[in-house]
Amino acid sequence: MADPVTPPTPTDAERARTILAAAGSLALTATATEDRFDHVVLHAVDAAARLLLLDPADPRLTAALAAAPHSGLAVYAEVTDVAPVAVRERVRARLALSGRLTPAGPGTLVLRPARAALSEDDTVRTLDAAALGAAAPDPLAAQEAELLDHLDTGHADLLAELARPARADALTGVVAVRPLRLDRTGLVLRLERAATHQDVRVPFRTAAQSPHDVGPRIQELLDPTGTRAHR
């Protein structure tokens, strides 16, 4: 039987939607005045990628919204994706969105993004509203933190084993292997050295459809023939 085709990595739009799905808050800045509002609660993201925010009741924001045209207040939002595991340099990505902010009922604001920029791996990639709205968050997003913590605290031996297929020079001087990111298509491992680190992606043989699939997908990598007992 032929080996399964490795599933493709998430698209930039999917990564952006995943970051939003996992975020609890964001920072808002009014474009015209540069007034900044930190820790605005991100309540939900709907199917059209509109962000539903809890009104922070800041009088400056209330005044700015009242003075804004009917189309809403021009703002940009910033979301930081931080690794749930305490590794060196925990920021994995930053997402910036620009659009219009309008009231959406008592205590609720809605931000309709027109553009987005994803900063990740020392590169910045732009997205438009259509791409963001068409994408879906990763099915593991809500449980990623719990799953990574479980791997980090209870399965250091398995993480080291998963890292072995990496190039020999990548493993030179490595003192610890930590889980950095998890999505339906694979796991990113942080190879820590005394003063530096390197990230390597370990792709699953088949994509995970839910958090319950993560254990079997890792088992497939450790034991492609299925002859070892599950750990």
Secondary structure, 3 states (H helix, E strand, C coil): CCCCCCCCCCCHHHHHHHHHHHCCEEEEEECCCCCEEEEEEEEEECCCCCEEEECCCCHHHHHHHHHCCCCCEEEEEEEEEECCCCCCCCEEEEEEEEEEEEECCCCEEEEEEEEEEEEECCEEEEEEHHHHHHCCCCCCHHHHHHHHHHHHHHCHHHHHHHHCCCCHHHHCCCCEEEEEEEECCEEEEEEECCCCEEEEEEECCCCCCCHHHHHHHHHHHHCCCCCCCCC
